[in-house]
């Protein structure tokens, strides 16, 4: 099984002067779900090379057993330092794709033409895709063959308005994931802030927040079983 994981290259949190990037748990938890299942993992990002880590996600209060495992894993860290450029990726080389979140994707992957084409190619090929936390916002530019929004009528979840408010970034992010997907006609569901919630709608799998990232990866693995 070949799994592509797409990370952000964006490191600036709007006009706050603070840094952002990908959220460590949202990489580490799925990474080991896939690797421990014997999958071959490729990491990609728009710019290639070392993607920016949201420094907040590396604070002690957000550590998990899997984030500690990742930070102690020389092979994983070496792979992270050399992500391939997104414009060099072909969906035909992979069985599936997983997008970790963090705030970074809201600025680059959500508008990146290569990301949009890649996801639409996976969908056209009948392959399952998964996105977690802020990454479901990346779906907002995807279209069906008839030009309608891809998420219209589909069941999804993602980082909620109340979770964004809780971290004080409602006025900083380019858009709110929940509002944006609802506005495009998605059927958006959620649980309490920071609760684990994963939604499977056919070949689209989404997770609400960092705590949901491992379960989202497990749901993706289950969907790939013959």
Secondary structure, 3 states (H helix, E strand, C coil): CEEEEEECCCCECCCCCCECCECHHHHHHHHHHHHHCCCEEEEEECCCECCCECHHHHCHHHCCHHHHHHHCCHHHHHHHHCEEEHHHCCHHHCCEEEECCCCHHHCCCCCCHHHHHHHHHHHHCCCCEEEECCHHHHHHHCECCCCCECCCCCEECCCCHHHHHHCCCCCCCCCCHHHHHHHCCCEECCCCCCCCCEEEECCEEEECCHHHHHHHHHHHHHHHCC
